[in-house]
Amino acid sequence: MAIKRGVSSFGVHRNRGGGGSRFPVFTLVLILVLAPMVFFVGRGIYSADSIDQNDSSISNNKQDVDWRTKLALQHIKSLLSKEVIDVIKANTDDLGPLSLDSFRKQNFSASWKFSGQENVIDISSSSSEIVATNKQETPKGKQDSSLVDDHSQYMETPTMLARRKLRDKRRETRAAGLMKQDEDVSIKLENAAIERSKSVDSAVLGKYSIWRKEADNENIDTTVRLIRDQIIMARVYVSIATMKNKTNMAHELQIRIKESQRALGDATTDIDLNQSAPEKIKAMGQLLSKARDQLYDCKLVTGKLRAMLQSADEQVRSLKKQSTFLSQLAAKTIPNGIHCLSMRLTIEYYLLSPEKRKFPRSENLENPSLYHYALFSDNVLAASVVVNSTIMNAKEPEKHVFHLVSDKLNFGAMNMWFLLNPPGKATIHVENVDEFKWLNSSYCPVLKQLESAAMKEFYFKADHHTTLSAGSSNLKYRNPKYLSMLNHLRFYLPQVYPKLNKILFLDDDIVVQKDLTGLWKVDLHGKVNGAVETCGESFHRFDKYLNFSNPHIARNFDPNACGWAYGMNVFDLKQWKKRDITGIYHRWQSMNEDRVLWKLGTLPPGLMTFYGLTHPLDKSWHVLGLGYNPSIDKIDIENAAVVHYNGNMKPWLELAMTRYRSYWVKYIKFDHPYIRGCKISE
C-alpha cells in the first residue's frame, strides 16, 4: 500500500508541476556537458603552454631539470617524515644525495636502461652552474622559487664528489686485496695437498692408493671375482639341495665347486688363472642356472648367505687372534742366521786363552766423568748395531763406555764379537747375568714369580701354536727365564753400577743416529728418570696400562697421567738411591702377585715406580713405533737422535717393515766372514 501511495503521489506531484520543472533539468544537463569541455580545453591550453615552455627551455639549456621531478620529490617529502628521510639518506650515502636525479647520475644497476638523456645533469659541472640553471626556470602555475632552493641542497658538490670517488677507490682496492688473498690461500692449499700426496707411500702393508695401477680399471680381475662368487652360490645351493633331498643336484654342484677351485688355484689376478678357467666358468654358470630354477627360495638363500657371512667373520676374528699370538711369539725368537752366528762365536770364544778374553781400558768402567751406557741383550747382532751406531755418531768416542749384560748362553758370543770388532776407542765390558749372585729369590722375592709367569706364558703360547715351531725351522726360541731377568734388571741399576752417578739405558732394538752426549747435560730437576712422553695418543695414558678398578691403583695414580717410553732413558742414580726406587718397585710387584694391578710387561711397573719422578725430554731425542706403526713421518725419523723398533716387527725378523729396515741394516757389516758364513743378508 505504501508503495502504491508513493507512486501515485509522485505522479500527481509531477503533473502538478507542469512546465515549471523544465528549467532545473536543462541547467543540470548544461553543467554536465559543458564542464568536461571546459576542463579539457583548459587542460590542453595549460599543457600546450607547458610543452612550449619546456621546448624553449631545452633548446636554451640542455642541462635544465624537469620540474615534474622536483614536484615528485616535493610530494615525497610531504608524505614522509624528516626522521624517515634522514634514515634513508644515512643508509644511501654511497649513492649520493636523496634525489631522483641520482639515477640520472648513473648510480644505478647495469641492467637499468634510460632513454631521453637530455635532462641528465653533468656531474662534472660546477655547483654554481647548476644553481644558475635552476634560477632560469620559471614554470607556470605549479612551481615556485622554493623548489629550486630545495633541489639545490641535494646537488652533489665537488667535495662530496671527491669523497665518493675516494670511497669507490678504497672499495676497489679492498676488493682487489681480498681477491689476491683468496688466490694466495688457494695456492697454499694446493701446494700442501700436493706435498701430502707426495708423502703417501702406497707400498706400505698393502695400503690402498688411488694412484695404484689397479685402480685405473674398475673391472680389474673380474674373472677371479666371478669364479669366487660362483663357488659361494654353488655352496649355498648344495646346502639347499641337501635339505630338500636332491642328492643328484648336490653331488653335481660339489663336483663343479672342486673344478672351479682347481681352476682358481692360488690366483689373485686374471693373468694367473688357468687356461681352463673360461670353460669352468661356463659350465658352472649353466649348472647354477639349473639349480636356481629348481632350488631358489629367497628366504633360504638369504639365510644361508647370512650364515656363511657370520662363519667367515668368526674365522677372521680367530685368524686375527692367532696372528697376534704368532707375531708376539715370533718377536721372542731368534732367526736361524743370528743363532748360527751366536753358536760360532761362542765356540771361538771358549777356544781362546783366558788372557785373550779381556777388553782394554777397563779402568774407564767406574769413571763417573765419562758417558756410560747400559745395554741388556741376548741378541749379538742387535747389540752390535746399538754399539756401532752410537760410536759412529759420537763426537768423542773415547769418552763412551758400554756396559753389556747378557745371559750365559750368549755371554761368550757377545764377548767374542766385540773382541773381533772393537768399537774404536770406546770402552766396552760384557757381563753374565748369572754372575749377579745378589740377584736371586732371597734378594728379590718377586724374581722367582716373574720367571715362573714368563715360563707359563711361553709354554702356553708354544702349546697353542705348535705350527710355528714345526713349520719354522729357521727360528729359535729365546729363553723366557733369561729374557725376564734381563728385562727386570733395569730396576736394579744402582746395584749393578754402584759407583756411577748417571747412566743412559738403551734397548737392543734401537738405532742411534746422533751424538747423545747432550743427554748428560739435561737438568732433570731432581727427578730420577728422563724420558720422552708418549701421551700424544690416548692409548698411552695410565688407564690403558693399569687396572683402575683396583682401589690401590685408583688411590695412587691419575688415569689421565701421561705415559713415557722405555728404550732410551737417562737415570740419575744418586736420586735413585735417595728415593729408594728399587724398594718401590718391589712393593708394587709383591702386590701384583695375582696380576690384579697390571698384566705382563715391564712398562706398567715402570710407570708406577717412576710416577711423579720422570722428567720429559724433547721428542726429537727418541722416536718410537718403527716396529708397529707404518705411517711415521720420514722427517721425524731422520731428525731423531734415536729410533726405536718397539713392537713385534723387529728389524732382524722377516716380518719387519721394509721401509724402516734400512736405518738398522746400514750398521751391519755384511761382508764380515762370520755373517756371510751364517747367510745373514740384507
C-alpha positions as CSV (number, residue, x, y, z in Angstrom):
1,M,0.0,0.0,0.0
2,A,2.8,2.3,0.9
3,I,4.5,1.7,-2.4
4,K,1.4,2.5,-4.4
5,R,0.8,5.7,-2.4
6,G,4.3,6.8,-3.1
7,V,4.0,6.2,-6.8
8,S,0.6,7.9,-7.1
9,S,1.6,10.9,-5.2
10,F,4.8,11.2,-7.2
11,G,2.8,11.2,-10.4
12,V,0.4,13.7,-9.1
13,H,3.1,16.0,-8.0
14,R,4.9,15.8,-11.3
15,N,1.7,16.7,-13.2
16,R,1.0,19.5,-11.0
17,G,4.5,20.9,-11.6
18,G,3.8,21.1,-15.3
19,G,6.3,23.2,-17.3
20,G,7.8,24.8,-14.2
21,S,10.3,21.8,-13.7
22,R,12.0,22.1,-17.1
23,F,14.5,24.9,-16.2
24,P,16.3,22.9,-13.4
25,V,16.6,19.9,-15.7
26,F,18.1,22.0,-18.5
27,T,20.5,23.6,-16.2
28,L,21.7,20.2,-14.9
29,V,22.3,18.9,-18.4
30,L,24.2,22.0,-19.5
31,I,26.5,21.7,-16.5
32,L,27.2,18.0,-17.2
33,V,28.0,18.7,-20.8
34,L,30.0,22.0,-20.6
35,A,32.0,21.3,-17.5
36,P,34.1,18.5,-19.1
37,M,34.6,20.5,-22.2
38,V,35.9,23.5,-20.2
39,F,38.1,21.2,-18.2
40,F,39.7,19.5,-21.3
41,V,40.1,22.8,-23.2
42,G,41.8,24.4,-20.2
43,R,44.0,21.3,-19.7
44,G,45.0,21.4,-23.3
45,I,45.9,25.1,-23.2
46,Y,47.9,24.5,-20.0
47,S,49.7,21.5,-21.4
48,A,50.5,23.3,-24.7
49,D,51.8,26.2,-22.7
50,S,53.9,23.8,-20.6
51,I,55.2,22.0,-23.6
52,D,56.1,25.2,-25.4
53,Q,57.9,26.4,-22.3
54,N,59.8,23.1,-21.9
55,D,60.8,23.1,-25.5
56,S,62.2,26.5,-25.2
57,S,64.0,25.7,-22.0
58,I,65.5,22.5,-23.6
59,S,66.6,24.5,-26.6
60,N,68.2,27.1,-24.4
61,N,69.9,24.9,-21.9
62,K,70.3,21.1,-22.2
63,Q,71.1,20.7,-18.5
64,D,67.6,22.0,-17.4
65,V,66.0,19.9,-14.7
66,D,62.4,18.6,-15.3
67,W,60.1,20.4,-13.0
68,R,58.0,17.3,-12.6
69,T,60.9,15.5,-11.0
70,K,61.2,18.3,-8.4
71,L,57.5,18.2,-7.9
72,A,57.5,14.5,-7.3
73,L,60.4,15.0,-4.8
74,Q,58.4,17.7,-3.0
75,H,55.4,15.3,-2.8
76,I,57.7,12.6,-1.3
77,K,58.9,15.0,1.3
78,S,55.3,15.8,2.2
79,L,54.5,12.1,2.5
80,L,57.5,11.0,4.6
81,S,58.6,12.4,7.9
82,K,62.0,14.1,8.3
83,E,63.2,11.2,10.5
84,V,62.4,8.6,7.8
85,I,64.2,10.7,5.1
86,D,67.2,11.0,7.4
87,V,67.4,7.2,7.9
88,I,67.1,6.6,4.2
89,K,69.8,9.2,3.5
90,A,72.1,7.7,6.1
91,N,71.8,4.3,4.5
92,T,72.3,5.5,0.9
93,D,75.3,7.9,1.3
94,D,77.2,5.9,-1.2
95,L,74.5,6.6,-3.8
96,G,74.7,10.4,-3.4
97,P,72.0,12.8,-2.1
98,L,68.4,11.8,-1.7
99,S,67.2,12.8,-5.2
100,L,65.5,11.2,-8.2
101,D,68.4,12.7,-10.1
102,S,70.7,10.1,-8.5
103,F,69.5,7.7,-11.2
104,R,70.5,10.2,-13.8
105,K,73.9,10.5,-12.3
106,Q,74.4,6.8,-13.3
107,N,74.2,5.4,-9.7
108,F,72.1,2.5,-10.9
109,S,72.4,-1.1,-11.9
110,A,73.8,-2.1,-15.2
111,S,70.5,-3.8,-16.0
112,W,68.7,-0.4,-15.9
113,K,68.2,1.4,-19.2
114,F,67.1,5.0,-19.7
115,S,66.1,6.9,-22.8
116,G,65.9,10.7,-23.2
117,Q,69.2,11.7,-21.6
118,E,68.7,15.3,-22.5
119,N,67.7,16.2,-18.9
120,V,70.7,14.4,-17.3
121,I,72.8,16.8,-15.3
122,D,76.5,16.6,-16.0
123,I,78.1,15.9,-12.6
124,S,81.3,17.4,-13.8
125,S,79.7,20.8,-14.0
126,S,80.2,23.1,-11.0
127,S,77.5,23.7,-8.4
128,S,77.3,27.4,-9.4
129,E,76.4,26.4,-13.0
130,I,73.7,24.1,-11.6
131,V,72.3,26.8,-9.4
132,A,72.3,29.3,-12.2
133,T,70.4,26.9,-14.4
134,N,67.8,26.3,-11.7
135,K,67.3,30.0,-11.3
136,Q,66.4,30.4,-15.0
137,E,63.4,28.0,-14.6
138,T,60.1,29.8,-14.5
139,P,57.4,27.2,-15.0
140,K,53.8,28.4,-14.7
141,G,51.2,27.5,-12.1
142,K,52.7,24.6,-10.1
143,Q,56.3,25.8,-9.4
144,D,57.9,28.5,-7.3
145,S,61.4,29.5,-6.3
146,S,61.3,27.3,-3.2
147,L,61.7,24.2,-5.3
148,V,64.9,25.5,-6.8
149,D,66.3,26.1,-3.3
150,D,65.1,22.6,-2.1
151,H,66.6,20.9,-5.0
152,S,69.9,22.7,-4.9
153,Q,70.6,21.4,-1.4
154,Y,70.6,17.8,-2.8
155,M,73.0,18.5,-5.6
156,E,76.4,16.8,-5.4
157,T,79.1,19.3,-4.5
158,P,82.7,18.9,-5.7
159,T,83.7,17.9,-2.1
160,M,81.1,15.3,-2.0
161,L,82.0,14.1,-5.4
162,A,85.7,13.7,-4.4
163,R,84.7,11.9,-1.3
164,R,82.5,9.5,-3.2
165,K,85.3,8.8,-5.7
166,L,87.7,8.2,-2.8
167,R,85.2,5.7,-1.3
168,D,84.9,3.9,-4.6
169,K,88.6,3.7,-5.0
170,R,89.0,2.3,-1.4
171,R,86.4,-0.3,-2.2
172,E,88.1,-1.3,-5.4
173,T,91.5,-1.6,-3.6
174,R,89.9,-3.7,-0.8
175,A,88.2,-6.0,-3.3
176,A,91.4,-6.5,-5.2
177,G,93.3,-7.2,-1.9
178,L,90.7,-9.8,-0.9
179,M,90.8,-11.5,-4.3
180,K,94.6,-11.7,-4.1
181,Q,94.4,-13.0,-0.6
182,D,92.0,-15.7,-1.7
183,E,94.3,-16.6,-4.5
184,D,97.2,-16.9,-2.2
185,V,95.3,-19.1,0.2
186,S,94.1,-21.3,-2.7
187,I,97.7,-21.7,-3.9
188,K,98.9,-22.6,-0.4
189,L,96.2,-25.2,-0.1
190,E,97.0,-26.7,-3.5
191,N,100.7,-26.9,-2.6
192,A,100.0,-28.5,0.7
193,A,97.8,-31.1,-1.0
194,I,100.5,-31.8,-3.5
195,E,103.1,-32.3,-0.8
196,R,100.8,-34.6,1.2
197,S,100.1,-36.7,-1.9
198,K,103.9,-37.0,-2.5
199,S,104.4,-38.2,1.1
200,V,101.8,-41.0,0.7
201,D,103.6,-44.4,0.5
202,S,101.2,-46.7,-1.3
203,A,103.5,-49.7,-0.8
204,V,103.2,-49.8,3.0
205,L,101.5,-53.0,4.2
206,G,99.1,-53.1,1.2
207,K,97.7,-49.6,1.8
208,Y,95.2,-48.7,-0.8
209,S,96.0,-45.8,-3.0
210,I,94.0,-44.4,-5.9
211,W,97.3,-43.9,-7.7
212,R,98.0,-47.6,-7.9
213,K,97.6,-49.1,-11.4
214,E,94.9,-51.5,-10.2
215,A,92.7,-48.5,-9.6
216,D,92.8,-47.4,-13.2
217,N,90.3,-50.1,-14.2
218,E,87.1,-50.6,-12.2
219,N,86.7,-54.1,-13.6
220,I,90.2,-55.3,-12.7
221,D,90.4,-59.1,-12.1
222,T,86.7,-59.6,-12.8
223,T,87.2,-63.2,-13.8
224,V,88.7,-64.1,-10.4
225,R,85.9,-62.5,-8.6
226,L,83.3,-64.2,-10.8
227,I,84.8,-67.6,-10.0
228,R,84.7,-66.9,-6.3
229,D,81.1,-65.7,-6.5
230,Q,80.1,-68.8,-8.4
231,I,81.7,-71.0,-5.7
232,I,79.9,-69.2,-3.0
233,M,76.5,-69.5,-4.7
234,A,77.2,-73.2,-5.5
235,R,77.8,-73.9,-1.8
236,V,74.5,-72.2,-1.0
237,Y,72.7,-74.4,-3.4
238,V,74.5,-77.5,-2.2
239,S,73.1,-76.8,1.3
240,I,69.6,-76.2,0.0
241,A,69.7,-79.3,-2.3
242,T,70.8,-81.4,0.7
243,M,68.0,-80.0,2.7
244,K,65.4,-80.9,0.0
245,N,66.9,-84.4,-0.6
246,K,68.1,-83.5,-4.1
247,T,71.2,-85.6,-3.9
248,N,72.0,-85.6,-7.6
249,M,72.0,-81.8,-7.8
250,A,74.1,-81.6,-4.6
251,H,76.6,-84.1,-6.0
252,E,76.9,-82.3,-9.3
253,L,77.4,-78.9,-7.6
254,Q,80.2,-80.3,-5.4
255,I,82.0,-81.6,-8.5
256,R,81.8,-78.2,-10.2
257,I,83.0,-76.5,-7.0
258,K,86.1,-78.7,-7.0
259,E,86.8,-78.0,-10.6
260,S,86.4,-74.2,-10.1
261,Q,88.7,-74.3,-7.1
262,R,91.3,-76.2,-9.2
263,A,91.0,-73.6,-12.0
264,L,91.3,-70.8,-9.5
265,G,94.2,-72.2,-7.5
266,D,96.2,-69.5,-5.8
267,A,95.5,-66.9,-8.5
268,T,94.7,-63.4,-7.3
269,T,94.7,-61.8,-10.7
270,D,93.2,-62.8,-14.1
271,I,96.6,-63.2,-15.6
272,D,97.4,-66.0,-13.1
273,L,94.3,-68.1,-13.9
274,N,94.5,-71.5,-15.6
275,Q,93.6,-71.7,-19.3
276,S,90.7,-73.9,-18.4
277,A,89.0,-71.2,-16.3
278,P,86.6,-69.9,-19.0
279,E,85.3,-73.4,-19.7
280,K,84.8,-74.0,-15.9
281,I,83.0,-70.6,-15.6
282,K,80.7,-71.5,-18.4
283,A,79.9,-75.0,-17.0
284,M,79.3,-73.6,-13.5
285,G,77.1,-70.9,-14.8
286,Q,74.9,-73.4,-16.6
287,L,74.6,-75.5,-13.5
288,L,73.8,-72.6,-11.3
289,S,71.1,-71.5,-13.7
290,K,69.6,-75.0,-13.5
291,A,69.9,-75.0,-9.7
292,R,68.2,-71.6,-9.5
293,D,65.2,-73.0,-11.4
294,Q,64.9,-76.0,-9.1
295,L,66.0,-74.8,-5.7
296,Y,65.8,-71.0,-5.5
297,D,64.0,-69.7,-2.4
298,C,64.5,-66.1,-1.4
299,K,64.4,-66.8,2.4
300,L,66.5,-69.9,2.2
301,V,69.2,-68.2,0.1
302,T,69.3,-65.1,2.3
303,G,69.6,-67.3,5.4
304,K,72.4,-69.4,4.0
305,L,74.3,-66.3,2.9
306,R,73.9,-64.7,6.3
307,A,75.1,-67.9,8.0
308,M,78.2,-68.0,5.7
309,L,78.9,-64.4,6.4
310,Q,78.8,-64.9,10.1
311,S,81.0,-68.0,9.8
312,A,83.6,-66.1,7.7
313,D,83.5,-63.2,10.3
314,E,84.3,-65.6,13.1
315,Q,87.1,-67.2,11.1
316,V,88.6,-63.7,10.5
317,R,88.5,-62.9,14.2
318,S,90.1,-66.2,15.1
319,L,92.8,-65.7,12.5
320,K,93.5,-62.2,13.8
321,K,93.9,-63.6,17.4
322,Q,96.2,-66.3,16.1
323,S,98.2,-63.8,14.0
324,T,98.6,-61.6,17.1
325,F,99.8,-64.6,19.2
326,L,102.2,-65.7,16.4
327,S,103.6,-62.2,16.0
328,Q,104.2,-62.0,19.7
329,L,105.8,-65.4,19.7
330,A,107.9,-64.6,16.7
331,A,109.2,-61.4,18.4
332,K,110.6,-63.7,21.1
333,T,112.5,-65.8,18.6
334,I,115.9,-65.5,17.0
335,P,116.3,-66.2,13.3
336,N,118.5,-69.2,12.4
337,G,121.2,-66.9,10.9
338,I,121.6,-65.0,14.2
339,H,121.5,-68.2,16.2
340,C,124.2,-69.6,13.9
341,L,126.3,-66.5,14.5
342,S,126.0,-66.8,18.2
343,M,127.0,-70.5,18.2
344,R,130.1,-70.0,16.1
345,L,131.2,-67.0,18.2
346,T,130.6,-68.9,21.4
347,I,132.8,-71.8,20.2
348,E,135.6,-69.4,19.1
349,Y,135.4,-67.6,22.5
350,Y,135.9,-70.7,24.6
351,L,138.8,-71.7,22.4
352,L,140.7,-68.5,23.4
353,S,143.1,-68.5,26.3
354,P,141.9,-66.6,29.4
355,E,144.3,-63.7,28.9
356,K,142.9,-63.0,25.4
357,R,139.4,-62.7,26.6
358,K,139.9,-59.3,28.3
359,F,138.9,-56.0,26.9
360,P,141.2,-53.0,27.0
361,R,140.7,-49.8,29.0
362,S,138.9,-51.5,31.9
363,E,139.9,-48.5,34.2
364,N,137.1,-46.5,32.5
365,L,134.3,-48.7,33.7
366,E,133.8,-46.9,37.0
367,N,134.9,-43.4,35.9
368,P,131.8,-41.2,36.6
369,S,133.1,-38.4,34.4
370,L,132.6,-40.5,31.2
371,Y,129.5,-41.3,29.3
372,H,128.1,-44.6,30.4
373,Y,125.6,-46.8,28.6
374,A,123.7,-49.8,29.9
375,L,122.6,-52.4,27.4
376,F,120.9,-55.7,28.3
377,S,120.5,-58.2,25.4
378,D,120.8,-61.8,24.3
379,N,121.0,-60.8,20.6
380,V,124.5,-60.4,19.3
381,L,123.6,-58.8,16.1
382,A,121.2,-56.3,17.7
383,A,123.7,-55.3,20.4
384,S,126.4,-54.7,17.7
385,V,124.0,-52.3,15.9
386,V,123.4,-50.3,19.0
387,V,127.1,-50.0,19.8
388,N,128.2,-49.3,16.3
389,S,125.6,-46.7,15.6
390,T,126.4,-44.9,18.9
391,I,130.1,-44.8,18.3
392,M,129.8,-43.8,14.6
393,N,127.7,-40.8,15.5
394,A,129.7,-39.8,18.7
395,K,131.9,-36.7,18.6
396,E,134.3,-38.1,21.3
397,P,134.0,-41.9,21.1
398,E,136.9,-42.3,23.5
399,K,134.7,-41.0,26.3
400,H,131.9,-43.5,25.8
401,V,131.7,-46.7,28.0
402,F,129.3,-49.6,27.2
403,H,128.1,-51.9,29.9
404,L,126.6,-55.0,28.3
405,V,124.8,-57.7,30.2
406,S,123.7,-61.0,28.5
407,D,122.6,-64.5,29.5
408,K,125.0,-67.4,29.9
409,L,124.0,-68.8,26.5
410,N,125.1,-65.7,24.6
411,F,127.8,-64.4,27.0
412,G,130.7,-66.0,25.1
413,A,129.3,-64.9,21.7
414,M,128.8,-61.3,22.9
415,N,132.4,-61.2,24.2
416,M,133.9,-62.7,21.0
417,W,132.1,-60.4,18.7
418,F,133.4,-57.2,20.3
419,L,136.9,-58.8,20.7
420,L,136.9,-59.3,17.0
421,N,135.2,-56.0,16.2
422,P,136.2,-53.5,18.9
423,P,134.2,-50.2,19.0
424,G,137.1,-47.9,18.1
425,K,138.5,-46.0,21.1
426,A,135.4,-46.6,23.2
427,T,135.4,-48.9,26.2
428,I,133.2,-52.0,26.4
429,H,132.5,-54.6,29.0
430,V,130.3,-57.7,28.9
431,E,128.8,-59.4,32.0
432,N,126.8,-62.6,32.6
433,V,123.5,-62.1,34.4
434,D,124.0,-65.4,36.2
435,E,127.1,-64.0,37.9
436,F,125.0,-61.4,39.8
437,K,124.7,-63.5,42.9
438,W,122.8,-60.9,44.8
439,L,120.0,-61.0,42.2
440,N,118.2,-64.1,43.5
441,S,115.0,-65.0,45.1
442,S,116.3,-64.1,48.6
443,Y,117.1,-60.5,47.5
444,C,114.1,-60.1,45.1
445,P,111.2,-62.3,46.3
446,V,109.3,-61.4,43.1
447,L,112.0,-62.6,40.7
448,K,111.0,-66.2,41.0
449,Q,107.4,-65.2,40.5
450,L,108.4,-63.3,37.4
451,E,110.4,-66.2,36.0
452,S,107.5,-68.6,36.6
453,A,105.0,-66.3,35.0
454,A,107.2,-65.9,31.9
455,M,107.7,-69.6,31.6
456,K,104.0,-70.3,31.8
457,E,103.2,-67.7,29.2
458,F,105.9,-69.1,26.9
459,Y,104.8,-72.7,27.1
460,F,101.1,-71.7,26.8
461,K,101.8,-70.0,23.6
462,A,104.1,-72.7,22.3
463,D,101.5,-75.4,23.0
464,H,98.7,-73.4,21.3
465,H,100.9,-72.6,18.3
466,T,102.9,-75.7,17.5
467,T,102.6,-74.9,13.8
468,L,105.1,-72.2,14.3
469,S,107.8,-74.4,15.9
470,A,107.0,-77.3,13.5
471,G,107.0,-75.3,10.3
472,S,109.6,-72.6,11.0
473,S,112.9,-74.4,11.4
474,N,114.7,-71.1,10.8
475,L,113.5,-69.7,14.2
476,K,114.9,-70.4,17.6
477,Y,113.1,-69.6,20.8
478,R,114.7,-67.1,23.2
479,N,114.9,-68.4,26.8
480,P,112.0,-66.8,28.6
481,K,113.7,-67.1,32.0
482,Y,116.7,-65.0,30.9
483,L,114.5,-62.6,29.0
484,S,112.6,-61.9,32.1
485,M,115.7,-61.4,34.1
486,L,117.3,-59.0,31.6
487,N,114.0,-57.0,31.3
488,H,113.7,-56.5,35.0
489,L,117.4,-55.9,35.6
490,R,116.7,-52.3,34.6
491,F,115.1,-51.8,38.1
492,Y,118.5,-52.6,39.8
493,L,120.8,-50.2,38.1
494,P,122.4,-48.8,41.3
495,Q,123.2,-52.3,42.4
496,V,124.7,-53.2,39.1
497,Y,126.7,-50.0,38.8
498,P,127.2,-48.7,42.4
499,K,130.0,-46.2,41.6
500,L,128.2,-44.3,38.7
501,N,126.2,-41.2,39.1
502,K,124.3,-41.1,35.8
503,I,123.7,-43.7,33.1
504,L,121.9,-43.9,29.8
505,F,119.8,-47.0,29.4
506,L,119.3,-48.4,25.8
507,D,117.2,-51.2,24.5
508,D,118.7,-53.6,21.9
509,D,116.0,-52.7,19.3
510,I,117.1,-49.1,18.8
511,V,119.4,-47.3,16.4
512,V,121.4,-44.2,17.4
513,Q,121.6,-41.5,14.7
514,K,123.2,-38.5,16.5
515,D,125.6,-37.7,19.3
516,L,124.0,-38.5,22.6
517,T,126.3,-36.7,25.0
518,G,123.8,-33.8,25.3
519,L,121.6,-36.0,27.4
520,W,124.1,-36.0,30.2
521,K,123.8,-32.2,30.3
522,V,120.0,-32.3,30.7
523,D,118.8,-31.0,34.1
524,L,116.3,-33.5,35.4
525,H,115.2,-31.0,38.2
526,G,115.6,-33.6,41.0
527,K,113.8,-36.3,39.1
528,V,115.1,-39.8,38.6
529,N,114.1,-40.7,35.1
530,G,114.5,-38.7,31.9
531,A,112.3,-40.0,29.1
532,V,110.2,-39.0,26.1
533,E,106.5,-38.8,26.9
534,T,104.0,-40.7,24.7
535,C,100.7,-39.2,25.7
536,G,100.1,-37.7,22.3
537,E,98.0,-40.8,21.8
538,S,95.0,-41.6,24.1
539,F,96.1,-45.2,24.5
540,H,99.4,-44.2,26.0
541,R,97.9,-42.9,29.3
542,F,97.9,-44.7,32.6
543,D,94.3,-46.0,32.3
544,K,95.4,-48.2,29.3
545,Y,98.1,-50.0,31.3
546,L,96.8,-50.2,34.9
547,N,93.6,-51.6,36.4
548,F,91.9,-48.6,37.9
549,S,89.1,-50.7,39.3
550,N,91.6,-51.8,41.9
551,P,91.5,-49.4,44.9
552,H,95.3,-49.3,45.2
553,I,95.6,-48.1,41.6
554,A,92.7,-45.7,41.8
555,R,94.0,-44.2,45.1
556,N,97.6,-43.6,44.0
557,F,97.5,-42.8,40.3
558,D,95.8,-40.4,37.8
559,P,94.2,-42.4,34.9
560,N,94.9,-39.5,32.5
561,A,98.6,-39.2,33.5
562,C,101.0,-39.2,30.6
563,G,102.9,-42.4,29.8
564,W,106.5,-42.4,28.7
565,A,108.8,-44.6,26.7
566,Y,111.3,-47.2,27.7
567,G,114.2,-47.8,25.3
568,M,116.3,-44.6,25.9
569,N,116.2,-43.3,29.4
570,V,118.6,-41.1,31.4
571,F,118.7,-42.3,35.1
572,D,120.1,-40.2,37.9
573,L,121.5,-43.0,40.1
574,K,122.0,-40.6,43.1
575,Q,118.4,-39.6,43.2
576,W,117.5,-43.3,42.6
577,K,119.2,-44.4,45.8
578,K,117.9,-41.4,47.7
579,R,114.3,-42.2,46.8
580,D,114.7,-46.0,47.1
581,I,113.3,-46.7,43.6
582,T,114.1,-50.4,43.8
583,G,112.2,-50.7,47.0
584,I,109.1,-49.0,45.4
585,Y,109.4,-51.5,42.6
586,H,109.5,-54.4,45.0
587,R,106.4,-53.2,46.8
588,W,104.3,-52.9,43.7
589,Q,105.5,-56.3,42.3
590,S,104.6,-58.0,45.6
591,M,101.0,-56.5,45.4
592,N,100.6,-57.8,41.8
593,E,101.1,-61.5,42.6
594,D,97.8,-62.4,41.0
595,R,98.1,-59.8,38.2
596,V,95.3,-57.7,39.7
597,L,97.1,-54.4,39.1
598,W,98.5,-55.0,35.6
599,K,99.3,-57.7,33.2
600,L,102.7,-58.8,32.0
601,G,105.3,-56.4,30.8
602,T,107.9,-54.0,32.2
603,L,106.3,-50.7,31.2
604,P,103.3,-50.8,33.7
605,P,105.6,-51.4,36.8
606,G,108.0,-48.7,35.4
607,L,105.1,-46.2,35.1
608,M,104.1,-46.9,38.7
609,T,107.7,-46.9,40.1
610,F,108.7,-43.7,38.5
611,Y,105.3,-41.9,38.9
612,G,106.0,-38.3,39.6
613,L,109.7,-38.8,39.2
614,T,110.1,-38.6,35.4
615,H,111.3,-35.5,33.6
616,P,110.0,-35.2,30.0
617,L,112.7,-35.0,27.3
618,D,112.3,-33.4,23.9
619,K,110.6,-35.7,21.4
620,S,113.4,-35.5,18.9
621,W,115.6,-37.5,21.2
622,H,113.5,-40.6,20.8
623,V,111.1,-41.6,18.0
624,L,109.1,-44.8,18.6
625,G,106.9,-47.1,16.7
626,L,109.1,-48.5,13.9
627,G,108.1,-52.0,15.0
628,Y,104.3,-51.5,14.6
629,N,103.4,-48.1,13.0
630,P,103.7,-47.9,9.2
631,S,102.9,-44.2,9.0
632,I,105.7,-42.5,10.9
633,D,106.8,-39.3,9.2
634,K,110.1,-39.8,7.4
635,I,111.3,-36.3,8.5
636,D,110.7,-37.2,12.2
637,I,112.7,-40.4,11.8
638,E,115.6,-38.7,10.1
639,N,115.7,-35.8,12.7
640,A,115.6,-38.2,15.7
641,A,118.6,-38.9,17.8
642,V,117.3,-42.4,18.5
643,V,114.8,-44.5,16.5
644,H,113.1,-47.4,18.3
645,Y,111.7,-50.6,16.8
646,N,109.3,-51.2,19.7
647,G,106.6,-53.7,18.7
648,N,106.6,-57.1,17.2
649,M,108.1,-56.3,13.8
650,K,111.8,-56.3,14.9
651,P,114.3,-55.3,12.2
652,W,116.1,-58.7,12.4
653,L,112.9,-60.6,11.7
654,E,111.3,-61.4,8.3
655,L,108.1,-59.7,9.4
656,A,109.9,-56.3,9.8
657,M,108.6,-53.4,7.8
658,T,110.9,-52.9,4.9
659,R,110.5,-49.1,4.8
660,Y,112.2,-48.9,8.2
661,R,114.7,-51.7,8.0
662,S,117.3,-49.6,6.1
663,Y,118.0,-47.5,9.2
664,W,119.1,-50.7,11.0
665,V,120.9,-52.7,8.4
666,K,123.3,-49.9,7.4
667,Y,125.2,-50.5,10.7
668,I,125.8,-54.3,9.9
669,K,129.0,-55.5,8.3
670,F,127.5,-57.9,5.8
671,D,131.0,-58.7,4.4
672,H,132.1,-60.0,7.8
673,P,133.1,-63.7,7.4
674,Y,131.0,-64.9,10.3
675,I,127.9,-63.0,9.0
676,R,128.5,-64.4,5.4
677,G,129.1,-67.9,6.8
678,C,125.7,-67.8,8.6
679,K,124.0,-66.5,5.5
680,I,122.8,-63.3,7.1
681,S,121.9,-60.9,4.3
682,E,120.2,-57.6,3.7
